Amino acid sequence: MVITEITSAKNHLFKVSFAEYDSVFLDKETVAKNALKVGEAVDEERLEELKYESELTRATSKAMWLLSRREYSKKEMIFRLKRDKFDENAVFEAVKTLADAGVIDDERFAYNYAYSLKMNRKLGFRAIVTLLLQKGVSKEIAEVYAKQFSTDDNADAVDIIRLKYPSFQSDEKVKRRMIAALQRKGYNYDVIKRAMAEFEEE
């Protein structure tokens, strides 16, 4: 196969055309790195290597762009890149490379996300674990950081009661609504009972 034309296309890609073969789209870095030019002969094996190299470059670039906006866990990033239809092997290689370099770090992600959930939403242990698991963090890591930020669950539950449900003692409907809301936030019933008792003592 001989390259007959290389033209600029959208999304920072080049369209590489061949005589008697379908055109392919390669990213600019792959074209430049391999010094591709019109008239060059490329066999099928070489073309597959170029296509994979371009996919890997593009997947890595997209991952870096996503990480510039917020942190991701490894599994979450894999899911996100697959959703964009990148080659599966390129996705796994890109994420592994970024993880090995410390750019993606599940423990750092879990720490920061758990901290945010506690500080911004005052969630309890169970809710933090659940949300970390949904983000693709392992159960072991999720429980470690959920526990780290749940040492004051009782005090946080009291704060929520004081702010939103101060009339629960005299209104059974408010009390039921309060208990349900605290459970949804990840507080178990023992914590809720202690918080209710502490509020009543106040």
N, C-alpha and C positions, 0 to 999 in steps of 0.2 A: 504494500500500500504506500502510495506517495502522497505527501501533503500538497494539496493544490492551492489552499488559501487559508490564511489565519486572519480573522477579523474580530474586532472588539464587539462584545455582546453586553447585555445588561448584567447587573449584579457582579461587576468586576470579573467577568468571565471572558474567555476568548472562544470563538467558534472555530474549530479546526476541521477543515474539509479535506476529503481524500478522493482520489480517483477510484471510482467503482466501489465505494464504501460509505456507510452512513457517517455524517458529521458527528463530532463529539464536542462537548463543552468542558474546557479545562480552566482552572483559575490562573490568574496572571502570574502568580509566583511559580507554579509548576511549569508554565510555558517558558518563563525567563530562566529558571534554574536549569532546565534541560536544553536550553538554546534551540528550541524547535523552530524550524524555518521551512518556507515553501521549497518543494523539491526534495525534501528529506524522505527517505524510505523508512517506514515503521512497520514491523511485523505485528501480528495479533498479540503475541505475548508481551511485547514492549508496550503496545497500546493499553492493554489491561493494567500494566504496572503504572502507566501514566494516569489512567483514570482513577486508580486506587490512591495514588499519591495526591491527586487533586482533591479527592473526597476527604482524605485525612487532613489535608491543609485547611479545607473549608470547614470541616467539623471542629477542628481545634480553634480556628478563628471565631466561629460562632460561639463556642463554649467560653472563650475569653471575653467576648462581648457581653454574654449573659452574666458572667461573673463580675463584670465591671458595674453591673446594676445591683446585684445582690449575691449572697452566697448560695451555693447549691450543695446538696449531698451528692455522692457518686451516683446512686441509683436515680435520683431525681434528674441529674444532668443527662444520664443515659436515656431516660424516658423522653426528656425534652428534645434531645438531638434526633432520636428515632422518629419523633413526631414530625420533624422537619424533613424526613425521608432520606437522611444520610445513610450511606452504606453501613450495615450493622457492624462489620468488622472494624471499619474506620472509627465508628463511634466508640467501641470498646477500647481500641488502641489510644484514641485521643484522651479519653477519660483516665485511663491507666497512666498515661504519660503525665497528665496534669496532677494526678493524685501522687505519683511518685515524686514529683517536684514540689509537693506541698501546696500547690495552688488550689486544689480541692482537698479538703480535710474534713471528714465526717465528725470528728471530735470537736474541732473548732466550730463547725456549723451547729452541732448539737448544743454546745455551750451558749453560743450567741442567740440561737433561736429560743432555747429554754429561758434564757434571761429576758428576752423580749416578751415572751408569753406571760411570764410572771410579772414583770414590771408594768406592761401595758394593759394586760387583761386580767391580772390577778388569778390566773388559773391554778388549780391544785395539781397534785402529783399525777393522778390518773389521766387528767386531760392533757398534761404536758407529754406524758409518755405516748398517748394515743396520737397526738399531732406529730411528734417526732417520728413515730413508726410510719405514719402516712407520708412523710417526707423521705422515706427510704433509709432511715438510720436503723442500725441493728437494735434489737431489744436491750441488749446489754448496755450499749452506749446510751440509749434513751433513758434507761432507768437510773444510770449513774448521774446524769445531768438534771433529770427531773427531781431526783432526791436532793441534789445540791441546792436547788432553788426552791425546795418545798419545806425547808426547816421551819418556816414561819407560817405554815398553812393555817394554823389556828388563829393567829393574829390577823391574817388576811381575811379569813372568813368573818371575824368580828367586825373588821372595817367595812366589809360589804353589807353586813347586817345593819350597822350603824348608819351607813349612807343611804341604803335603799329600802330597808324593811324595819325601821324602828318601832312600828306599831304591831309587830307580829304577836306580841304578848296578849293583846286585846282583840285580835282579829284572826280567827282560825283560817280564813281564806288566804290572808297575807302570809300566815305561817306556812301553809302548804305550798304556796307559790315560792316562798323564800327557800324552802328545803329543796324543791325541785330545781330551782335556779342554781343553787350551790352544788347540787349533785351534777348538773350539766357542766359546771365549771371544774369538775374533777375532784371535789371534796367528798370524802367518804362520810358515812353517817356518824361515826364516832367523833370526827373533827367537827361536824356540824353541831352535834349535841354539846360538845365542850364550848364551842363558840357561843351558842345560845345561852348556856349557863353563865359564861363570863359576861356577856352583854347584860343579862338580868342582874348580875351583881353590881354592875355599874349604876 
